[in-house]
Amino acid sequence: MSTAPTSEVLHLTDLAAYNEGSVVSRQITKAEAGNVTLFAFDQDQELSEHTAPFDALVHVLDGEAEIRISGKPFHLKSGDAIIMPANEPHAVRALTRFKMLLTMIRK
């Protein structure tokens, strides 16, 4: 998919397939102001704790995950969303296979 904006219907859950034992990512769009990336996690896969210099919105499209922000766990399921504030340590762990849309907004 091109990084230039286009007018087309996107079936987000179909744009990244689950892959056994791994995390798959696909960039949907990228601009100076931020980017949008789709992730598909196999069960028990994770992104280890890290920080980012910009706010991020996680929207769970399928399955369930634990998102830790500054050490506090949040259990999210399909349809849930959470904001990960800039410079706060956060981690993501798949409780089941799950897909999330990550929107990062640069300050």
VEXKE-529470 format. One line per 4 residues: for each residue x, y, z of C-alpha. Coordinates in steps of 0.25 Angstrom, whole numbers, always signed. Each point is the difference from the previous one (the first is absolute). Last residue first. Example, Ala and Ser with C-alpha at 12.3 -4.5 7.8 and 13.67 -1.06 7.14 Angstrom:
BEGIN
+55:-4:+29  -6:-14:+2
***
This chain:
BEGIN
+16:+66:+75  +0:-13:-9  -13:-8:+0  +1:-15:+0
-12:-8:-4  +2:-15:+3  -11:-10:-6  -1:-13:+8
-1:-14:-4  -1:-12:+10  +3:-14:+2  -3:-2:+15
+6:+6:+12  +9:+8:-9  +10:+8:+8  +3:+15:-3
+10:+9:+8  +1:+14:+5  +9:+10:+6  -5:+14:+0
+7:+10:-9  -12:+4:-8  -14:-5:+6  -5:-14:-4
-15:+3:-3  -9:-12:+1  -10:-7:-10  -11:-11:+2
-8:-6:-12  +6:-14:+1  +6:-2:+14  +9:+8:+10
+6:-4:+13  +8:+12:+6  +12:-2:+9  +7:+11:+7
+15:+0:+0  +1:+14:-7  -9:-5:-10  -3:-15:-2
-9:-5:-11  -5:-14:+2  -7:-5:-13  -13:-6:-5
-5:-5:-14  -3:+9:-12  +0:+15:-3  +7:+5:+12
+2:+15:-1  +13:+6:+5  +2:+15:+0  +14:+5:+1
+5:+13:+6  +14:+4:-5  +15:-2:+5  -1:-15:+1
+3:-9:+12  +3:-15:+1  -4:-12:+7  +0:-13:-8
-9:-2:-12  -7:-13:+2  -4:-14:-5  -8:-9:+9
-11:-2:-11  +4:+4:-14  +1:+15:-2  -6:+7:-12
+4:+15:-1  -5:+12:-8  +7:+13:-1  -4:+14:-1
+10:+11:-1  +3:+14:+6  +0:+15:-3  +11:-1:-11
-8:-11:-7  -1:-15:-1  -12:-9:-4  -4:-14:+2
+13:-6:+5  -1:-15:+1  +5:-8:+12  +0:-15:+3
+4:-5:+14  +5:-14:+1  -2:-14:+5  -10:-5:-11
-3:+11:-10  -13:+8:+1  -4:+7:-13  +1:+15:-2
-9:+8:-9  -12:-9:+2  -3:+6:+14  +0:+14:-6
-10:-1:-11  +4:+13:-7  -10:+7:-9  +8:+9:-9
+2:+15:-1  +15:+2:-1  +10:+6:+9  +15:-2:-4
+7:-10:+8  -3:-10:-11  -5:-14:+3
***
